[in-house]
């Protein structure tokens, strides 16, 4: 036999003998499985216990099939719409107080309410001292107030009162200029049509007579050649503000109301310091510079020397502390506020030295 064949046969014989031995040898007896030791635990990737820790024997942990997580089905919730923020109703703006006048209680007698802003208008009513009335307008020069007589159905539901005889209450800037009715003709209306005259007096007068002018400060003292029929402060808006004028503007009239301009009449102050003649500043007009002064004026004579008797005006002044706060406020000073005028007067903060006045003298003969 050849050597290579021997090499092949020997391994085959070894394989066959080993196979026979394994088939006849009985299997080893089963042994109880030893309890897992700490080493076994370590092979199961458990963390190595500390030297003092007691490692419990592993227990059989059944594998629990995880239940499916409950699906959170949204419960329908009532949709709450955002509540519209409703702003609180605006607080009602307080209505400005209705401007009003109150008849000065110091007069002691009734005053006339006329059909227009002037003594040439007929008397339509009378107000007693202390009586009040709502103001509905003012004259263009700010010296007369249009007032309500309280009867809108009447043709005489409104009348006019002279500003110097009453106290104004309210904001004079809020009072608009009212359209004045056409002035009456020179011929006075019959006395029977004048409500202010008592019926007994009407029946006792066979012929109508011209009405007396409106009193300027108190009772009109007629019976003299000239009477003061108008005197008042010039409102601030007509006087050029607090850097305005300081004058007395004089008008002289003659004849039945409303009268006509009269020139050549000498007017002066009661101290005989100044004299001017009507006609110097226009028909029937004259002007006296007031400066820092106070004075009453009157008609003295005609330029031809003929003397006249005359009623005196009240004292015109450029000193604000001598002017009633009510008069200042009524003419637009201190924003039309009486209390502000009183405070300003105490601190010399009005328009000291810059006040102007108007006065009218009327000769009815």
Secondary structure, 3 states (H helix, E strand, C coil): CCHHHHHHHHHHHHHHHHHHHHHHCCCCCCCCCCCCCHHHHHHCCCCCCCCCCCCCCCCCCCCCCCCCCCCCCCCCCCCCCCCCCCCCCCCCCCCCCCCEEEECCCCCCCEEEECCCCCCCCEEEEECCCCEEEEEEECCCCCEEEEECCCCCCCCCEEEEEHHHEEEECCHHHCCECCCCCCCCCCCCCHHHCCCCCHHHHHHCCCCCCCCCCCCCCCCCCCCCEEEEEEEECCHHHHCHHHCCCEEEEEEEECCCCCEECCCEEEEECCCCCEEECCCCCCCEEEEECCCCEECEEEEEECCCCECCECCCCCEECCHHHCCHHHHHHCCHHHHCHHHHHHHHHCCCCCCCCCCEEEEEEECC
